């Protein structure tokens, strides 16, 4: 993979012992190419964060950044802080979460069985993508279900969360009740990658709403909100409302023709999400993906 600038990478501290490595949401700025590509037109345009939970000399990285250089920048900052025992957790197998794995090739890389299998399945596609993700370092500790880790005295629970991606895993900190949500929750709107499975995603949002959560740190969100400690739990209901309305678009032409700002006006007004205009294109893509699906899987 060609060298990618990290000059706009911001290091935020949303809570004690948590760092967010945030890049993107910078108007008229591209990192890789003027041609359409997944990095500039997806992750960077929308803004993306990877995270690290740390205590003493131990650190747990949650996703590896949008390039190898981003992964290296994360590792350099942790080591600058005296963190020498570094492990990695992958939230799911999408490009902008696994692109930096090479920077952690000598570390323990933890992923669910579903994520590990998906990474193996798409490795050749990622290597041929623009920009290419190569080398892709595969997980060396694979688990199923819920897994509890410890970082110093902190407990960290890896919990499956089938929203946005079938292989998703959130990271929950029971002592602080902070949820690192991966892509399960996103601001301004969820990115629909699996339109045939939206009913399952709604069921999972119902399950998520029962968790004891004080604040939410998504991978895609407003950097100022993240820096101030994250999102309110109302983000969960906002995501549920958004998906529910998407499903109605097949019967409601007026709803399907709305802009995102109109579509989520109530949740913008109550502060559950913050409008960001780059998500207008995401929303139109989401609506079209729903309209293109003939039968939804309600299992």
C-alpha positions in Angstrom: 0.0 0.0 0.0 1.3 3.4 -0.9 2.2 5.8 1.9 -0.8 7.7 3.3 -0.5 11.0 5.1 -1.5 11.1 8.7 -1.1 14.9 9.0 -4.8 15.4 9.7 -5.0 12.6 12.4 -6.3 13.9 15.6 -5.8 12.2 19.0 -8.8 12.8 21.3 -9.2 11.7 24.9 -13.0 11.1 25.4 -12.6 9.5 28.8 -9.9 8.5 31.3 -7.8 5.7 29.8 -9.4 5.9 26.4 -7.8 7.5 23.3 -9.6 8.1 20.0 -7.5 8.4 16.8 -9.7 10.4 14.5 -9.2 11.3 10.9 -11.3 12.9 8.2 -14.4 15.2 7.9 -12.1 17.8 6.4 -13.7 19.6 3.5 -11.9 19.6 0.1 -9.2 17.3 1.4 -8.3 13.8 0.1 -5.6 11.5 1.3 -5.2 8.9 -1.5 -6.4 10.0 -4.9 -8.6 12.3 -6.9 -10.2 9.2 -8.4 -13.1 7.5 -6.6 -11.8 5.2 -3.9 -13.0 3.6 -0.7 -10.6 5.6 1.6 -11.3 9.1 0.4 -15.0 8.7 -0.5 -16.0 6.5 2.4 -13.9 6.6 5.6 -12.2 9.9 5.2 -15.1 11.8 3.9 -17.4 10.6 6.7 -14.7 10.7 9.4 -13.5 7.6 11.2 -11.9 6.8 14.6 -10.1 3.9 16.0 -9.7 3.6 19.7 -7.3 2.4 22.4 -8.1 1.5 26.0 -5.0 1.6 28.2 -3.8 1.3 31.8 -0.2 1.2 32.9 1.9 -0.4 30.2 -1.0 -2.3 28.7 -3.1 -1.2 25.7 -6.0 -2.6 23.8 -6.5 -1.1 20.3 -10.0 -1.3 18.8 -9.6 -1.3 15.0 -6.4 -0.5 13.2 -7.1 2.6 11.2 -7.6 3.4 7.5 -4.0 2.7 6.4 -0.8 1.0 7.6 0.5 4.5 8.3 -2.5 5.2 10.5 -1.9 2.0 12.4 1.7 2.9 12.9 0.7 6.3 14.2 -1.6 4.7 16.7 1.2 2.4 17.9 3.8 5.3 18.0 1.5 7.3 20.3 0.8 4.4 22.6 4.5 3.6 22.9 5.3 7.3 23.5 3.0 7.0 26.5 4.9 3.9 27.8 2.4 1.4 26.6 4.5 -1.6 25.5 2.1 -4.6 25.8 -0.3 -4.0 22.9 -3.2 -6.1 21.7 -5.7 -5.5 19.0 -9.4 -6.2 18.7 -11.1 -6.0 15.3 -14.7 -4.9 15.3 -15.5 -6.4 11.9 -13.9 -7.1 8.6 -14.6 -3.9 6.6 -11.7 -2.1 4.9 -11.5 1.0 7.1 -11.2 -1.2 10.2 -8.6 -3.7 9.1 -6.4 -1.6 6.7 -3.7 -1.0 9.4 -3.2 -4.5 10.7 0.3 -4.7 9.3 1.4 -2.2 11.9 0.5 -4.7 14.6 1.8 -7.8 12.9 3.8 -8.8 16.0 0.9 -8.3 18.4 -2.0 -10.4 19.5 -4.8 -9.7 17.0 -8.2 -10.7 18.3 -11.3 -11.2 16.3 -14.5 -13.2 16.3 -14.7 -16.4 14.2 -17.1 -14.6 11.8 -14.7 -11.7 11.3 -11.7 -14.0 10.9 -13.5 -16.1 8.3 -14.7 -13.0 6.4 -11.2 -11.6 6.3 -9.9 -14.8 4.8 -12.7 -14.8 2.3 -12.1 -11.2 1.1 -8.3 -10.9 1.4 -7.7 -11.1 -2.3 -10.4 -8.5 -2.9 -8.9 -6.2 -0.4 -5.4 -6.6 -1.9 -6.9 -5.6 -5.3 -8.9 -2.6 -4.0 -8.1 1.1 -4.3 -6.1 1.7 -2.2 -5.0 -1.9 -1.8 -5.0 -3.4 1.7 -1.8 -5.5 1.7 -0.5 -7.2 3.6 -3.6 -8.0 5.6 -2.5 -9.6 8.9 -5.0 -12.2 10.0 -6.2 -12.6 13.6 -4.2 -15.0 15.7 -6.7 -15.3 18.6 -10.2 -16.2 17.4 -13.3 -16.5 19.7 -17.0 -17.0 19.5 -19.7 -15.3 21.6 -18.7 -13.0 24.4 -15.1 -12.7 25.5 -13.8 -10.8 28.5 -10.3 -9.2 28.5 -8.5 -7.2 31.1 -6.3 -4.1 30.6 -4.7 -3.5 33.9 -7.5 -3.5 36.4 -10.1 -2.7 33.7 -12.5 -5.3 32.4 -13.4 -5.2 28.7 -16.2 -7.2 27.3 -16.3 -8.1 23.6 -20.0 -8.5 22.7 -21.5 -9.6 19.4 -23.7 -7.0 17.8 -25.2 -7.8 14.4 -26.0 -4.3 13.2 -24.5 -2.9 10.0 -22.4 -6.0 9.6 -23.2 -9.7 10.4 -19.7 -10.1 12.1 -19.8 -7.1 14.3 -18.4 -7.0 17.9 -18.7 -4.0 20.2 -16.4 -3.3 23.1 -18.2 -2.6 26.4 -16.4 -1.3 29.5 -18.6 -2.4 32.5 -16.8 -0.2 35.1 -17.4 3.1 33.1 -20.4 1.8 31.2 -18.9 3.1 28.0 -19.7 1.4 24.7 -17.2 1.4 21.8 -19.8 0.7 19.1 -17.7 0.0 16.0 -20.0 0.7 13.1 -23.2 -0.6 14.8 -24.1 3.0 15.5 -23.1 5.9 13.3 -23.7 9.6 13.1 -25.5 11.0 11.0 -27.0 7.7 9.8 -26.1 4.0 9.7 -24.4 2.9 6.5 -26.6 0.1 5.1 -24.2 -2.7 4.0 -26.7 -5.6 4.3 -30.1 -4.4 3.1 -31.6 -7.9 3.2 -30.9 -8.1 7.0 -32.4 -4.9 8.3 -35.0 -6.7 10.3 -32.3 -8.6 12.2 -30.5 -5.3 12.8 -33.7 -3.9 14.3 -33.9 -6.9 16.7 -30.3 -6.3 17.7 -30.9 -2.6 18.3 -33.7 -3.7 20.7 -31.3 -6.0 22.5 -28.7 -3.2 22.6 -31.2 -0.8 24.1 -31.3 -3.0 27.2 -27.6 -2.7 27.9 -26.5 -0.4 30.8 -24.8 2.3 28.8 -23.6 5.7 30.0 -22.1 6.9 26.7 -21.4 5.7 23.2 -18.2 6.1 21.2 -18.8 5.2 17.5 -16.1 4.8 14.9 -18.0 7.2 12.6 -19.2 10.3 14.3 -18.6 14.0 15.1 -15.1 14.5 16.5 -16.2 17.2 18.9 -18.9 14.9 20.4 -16.4 12.1 20.7 -13.8 14.4 22.3 -16.4 15.5 24.9 -17.1 11.9 26.0 -19.4 10.5 23.3 -23.0 10.2 22.4 -26.1 9.8 24.5 -27.9 6.5 24.5 -30.7 8.1 22.4 -28.4 7.4 19.5 -29.7 3.8 19.6 -33.3 4.8 19.2 -32.4 7.2 16.5 -30.7 4.4 14.6 -33.7 2.2 15.1 -36.0 5.0 13.8 -33.9 5.5 10.8 -33.9 1.8 9.8 -37.6 1.6 10.4 -38.3 4.5 8.1 -35.9 3.1 5.5 -38.1 -0.1 5.4 -41.1 2.1 4.8 -39.6 3.7 1.7 -40.8 0.9 -0.5 -44.4 1.9 0.2 -44.0 5.6 0.7 -42.7 7.5 -2.3 -42.6 10.8 -0.5 -40.5 9.3 2.3 -38.1 7.8 -0.2 -37.6 11.2 -1.9 -36.6 13.1 1.2 -33.2 14.4 1.9 -31.4 13.0 4.9 -31.8 16.3 6.7 -35.6 15.9 6.3 -35.6 12.2 6.9 -34.0 12.5 10.4 -35.2 16.0 11.3 -36.7 15.0 14.6 -33.5 13.2 15.8 -31.4 16.2 14.7 -33.7 18.5 16.6 -33.5 16.5 19.8 -29.7 16.1 19.5 -29.6 12.3 19.1 -27.6 12.8 15.9 -25.8 15.7 14.3 -26.4 16.5 10.7 -23.3 16.2 8.5 -23.8 16.8 4.8 -21.5 14.1 3.5 -24.1 11.6 4.8 -26.6 12.8 2.2 -24.9 10.5 -0.4 -24.9 7.7 2.1 -28.6 8.1 2.7 -29.5 8.1 -1.0 -27.4 5.0 -1.4 -29.2 3.4 1.6 -32.6 4.2 0.2 -31.7 2.8 -3.2 -30.4 -0.4 -1.7 -33.7 -0.8 0.2 -35.7 -0.2 -2.9 -33.6 -2.7 -4.9 -34.4 -5.5 -2.4 -37.5 -7.5 -3.3 -37.8 -9.7 -0.2 -36.5 -8.9 3.3 -35.1 -11.6 5.5 -37.1 -11.3 8.7 -35.3 -14.1 10.6 
